[in-house]
Amino acid sequence: MADSQLFCVAEERSGHCAVVDGNFLYVWGGYVSIEDNEVYLPNDEIWTYDIDSGLWTMHLMEGELPTSMSGSCGACINGKLYVFGGYDDKGYSNRVILSFNSGMQQNLYFVNLRTRDGTYVWEKITSFEGQPPTPRDKLSCWVYKDRLIYFGGYGCRRHNELQDCFDVHDASWVCPPELFIAQADLCLTEEQIFWGWHNDVHVFDTKTQNWFQPEIKGGVPPQPRAAHTCAVLGNKGYIFGGRVLQTRMNDLHYLNLDTWTWSGRIPVNGENPKHRSWHTLTPIADDKLFLFGGLSADNIPLSDGWIYNVITNGWKQLTHLPKTRPRLWHTACLGKENEIMVFGGSKDDLLSLDTGHCNDLLIFQTQPYSLLRALQVWFLYHGILLFVETLRVSAWTSHLEGFPCCSCPGYSSSLIPLEPCTWCGNFMLS
């Protein structure tokens, strides 16, 4: 059995991966700033947060470990965490030796989260058909029908790989690994690689272990971008915002994941959220998406929340959310009873003041709790660990009468309801 240690909370970080499976939130990777240096979190550690007890535990991992990275794309299918892409501590350089990727990753790894003995073992997927995407980070992923569907990101391509789906930003000369003689520290010849933003779509089928690029049947694709966000509603993969060059966007698109047709930019009704990157988009119902945080076009960390309603085709801003807890390059996962679990990220502009990495967990309550969950939350946020598995409560309550929210006197937590508490009428943290 692998070593595990109980801590108060996972370490602060940004650009990490997080997923929810069963009763646990899993956190891996990312980076933190220490004395003006970017330090990548250990690749052999995975943190688990028990949603019922509120306890964090760190587990040491085994197997074929991925490189310590930020900007990777993590997704969960059938209890397995898949991690693709990312940026490691090699950094960008003008002469790449042994690694054409120059810090950018194009390997796909997975770890089984439903381990019986607490051992988490990484496996690198090396036996597959098809061609994986070119190296990149800050991409997004839809999960649909046991497939990982990747879109966009910032990365590099060789000259013969340049296509319309790639917006070139920069170029550099590198030494391909096959032309480098290590014994003599000699490169036979260099070639030019190009850096930029993507808007291509790549699919990995976890059942057949096959990579393929679907033929896009129609519609106008979104502009190439990175640091955008995505979410699935039904058979539609939505994306919002992101950055290309110095431009941040606030456009909304979807890709039909059955017919491979793009919607084009959706002309929503009413007000739009600000242009942004490094934000999150989370499904909270069959027809609703929750947008939170990010970095604005004028480099201001954002703390606003919006709900997009597919039926009305409009955004609604949640005006009562705390203004003092901005987040960017965080993660947001759907937990129990439609709780949105926001972990980590930065409260500062990472491009100029990279010191505000966070490790607190914000939980957004999007619907009234069942009585069982209300009891768990009540005792959890009073620092009492209560095992309520023996309770047999099937009735759902429309109002949590007698159970105050996180803003009631004496209630200290990071639980943020999106609707007013029926006990005290408050919305947000005191």
C-alpha positions, -999 to +999 in steps of 0.1 A: +000+000+000+014+034-010+022+060+016-005+085+025-004+115+048-032+135+063-029+172+060-052+202+066-053+212+029-035+206-003-007+229-012-015+262-030-011+260-068-023+272-102-025+255-136-033+221-120-057+193-128-087+184-107-116+159-111-144+145-090-151+108-088-175+093-063-171+111-029-137+125-036-121+155-053-086+146-068-059+173-074-027+168-093+001+189-107+003+227-112+029+251-101+035+277-073+059+307-071+086+307-045+110+337-044+103+347-080+108+311-092+081+289-107+082+256-088+062+227-102+044+205-077+057+170-073+045+146-100+043+117-075+017+133-053-021+132-057-043+149-031-078+137-023-105+157-006-133+137+011-165+156+003-183+141+033-157+145+060-139+176+046-105+160+051-075+163+027-051+134+022-019+132+002-010+100-015+024+091-031+021+077-066+039+050-085+044+038-120+054+057-152+051+092-137+043+122-160+066+151-159+057+178-132+036+202-153+012+231-154-014+237-180-022+200-185-057+189-194-072+165-169-104+145-173-121+115-157-137+086-175-150+055-156-128+062-126-096+069-145-079+103-145-064+110-179-038+138-183-027+152-216-004+180-226+011+206-204+043+227-198+072+214-178+103+229-163+124+226-194+109+259-205+110+275-239+145+276-254+161+285-288+180+252-290+162+221-279+184+191-273+169+156-268+134+170-265+118+186-295+088+195-273+108+223-255+088+219-224+055+212-242+040+177-237+020+155-261+019+123-240-012+108-226-012+092-191-039+077-169-043+066-133-070+044-118-087+064-090-108+035-078-080+016-062-088-008-035-056-006-015-049+032-018-022+027-044-022+051-073-002+039-103+004+061-134+005+044-168+017+060-200-004+051-230+022+039-256+001+013-275-024+033-296-035+038-332-036+072-349-017+104-345-019+124-312-021+162-312+011+183-315+026+194-282+006+221-264-007+234-230-037+254-218-060+233-240-095+221-231-113+188-232-149+175-235-158+140-222-184+123-244-193+086-250-160+074-234-140+097-256-116+126-247-122+154-272-095+181-271-097+216-285-072+244-289-043+253-267-009+270-272+020+250-286+045+243-313+046+227-348+071+218-374+070+237-407+053+207-424+026+206-397+014+242-403-023+244-411-052+269-411-060+257-376-028+273-363-022+310-356+016+316-356+030+337-328+068+331-329+094+308-344+127+294-332+155+271-344+159+237-327+179+205-329+156+175-335+165+146-312+172+123-342+199+147-354+216+153-321+248+133-313+250+132-275+285+119-272+299+149-291+273+174-280+268+181-317+237+189-337+239+179-374+214+204-385+187+226-370+151+231-381+126+258-375+096+253-353+066+276-349+048+286-317+011+297-317-025+290-309-047+261-322-084+256-329-081+220-341-101+191-326-085+158-316-103+127-302-089+098-281-113+069-278-106+052-245-122+019-255-103+014-288-071+033-278-073+053-310-065+089-318-083+106-347-092+140-360-129+141-369-139+156-402-157+189-393-188+188-414-198+225-412-202+257-393-177+284-385-150+272-361-139+294-332-108+315-336-076+297-324-071+302-286-057+289-253-066+294-217-103+290-227-128+268-210-153+241-221-183+221-208-207+195-222-245+197-222-261+168-240-243+162-272-229+197-274-194+208-264-194+244-254-164+267-253-162+303-239-135+329-240-097+324-240-068+343-254-049+346-288-020+371-291-029+400-267-067+396-272-090+380-247-124+369-259-160+365-246-175+345-274-196+314-269-196+284-294-206+248-294-195+218-314-221+190-320-202+160-308-223+136-329-223+154-363-191+174-359-206+207-369-198+240-353-225+265-342-205+296-351-205+324-326-238+322-306-256+355-307-268+355-271-296+377-258-288+405-234-255+413-216-224+392-220-197+385-194-164+404-198-137+392-221-114+368-202-090+338-200-081+313-173-117+310-162-140+279-157-173+268-171-193+241-153-226+224-162-251+227-133-282+214-150-293+199-183-296+234-197-274+256-176-236+265-174-219+283-145-190+307-155-166+318-128-135+340-125-106+344-149-084+373-160-100+402-178-089+420-210-073+447-188-055+421-167-078+423-137-084+391-117-122+384-117-145+371-090-178+373-110-202+345-117-226+340-145-252+314-155-259+307-192-294+294-198-297+274-231-334+278-232-334+316-230-300+318-248-289+344-223-264+351-195-275+361-160-249+377-136-249+366-100-245+399-083-243+386-047-210+366-049-181+377-028-159+404-044-128+396-024-121+361-038-110+364-074-096+333-091-078+326-123-062+294-136-082+275-110-103+243-114-140+239-109-156+204-106-192+193-101-196+176-068-225+162-047-260+176-053-247+200-080-221+217-057-194+234-077-160+228-061-134+255-070-099+248-059-066+267-061-057+292-088-044+327-083-059+359-070-033+380-088-024+388-124+000+359-131+015+378-160+029+406-137+025+396-100+028+359-097+025+356-059-012+350-051-016+313-055-044+299-034-052+266-016-087+273-003-117+254-015-148+274-026-180+254-028-209+270-047-243+257-037-265+257-068-296+241-054-313+234-020-297+205-002-313+172+007-318+167+044-289+142+045-265+166+028-277+195+049-268+175+080-234+167+066-226+203+057-239+216+090-216+194+111-187+197+087-186+234+088-188+234+126-156+213+127-175+182+138-169+150+119-201+131+119-207+098+102-242+099+089-241+069+066-266+052+090-292+079+083-318+068+058-333+100+044-348+099+009-369+130+010-355+161-006-363+195+010-372+226-010-362+248+020-335+240+046-355+254+075-335+253+107-302+249+089-284+282+084-262+290+055-225+298+056-232+335+062-253+330+093-237+342+126-210+318+138-209+298+106-174+300+091-169+282+058-162+286+021-197+275+011-213+300-012-250+296-021-262+309-054-296+315-039-305+332-006-306+312+026-342+305+037-330+307+074-314+341+074-319+355+039-282+361+033-262+352+002-225+353+009-198+348+034-197+371+065 
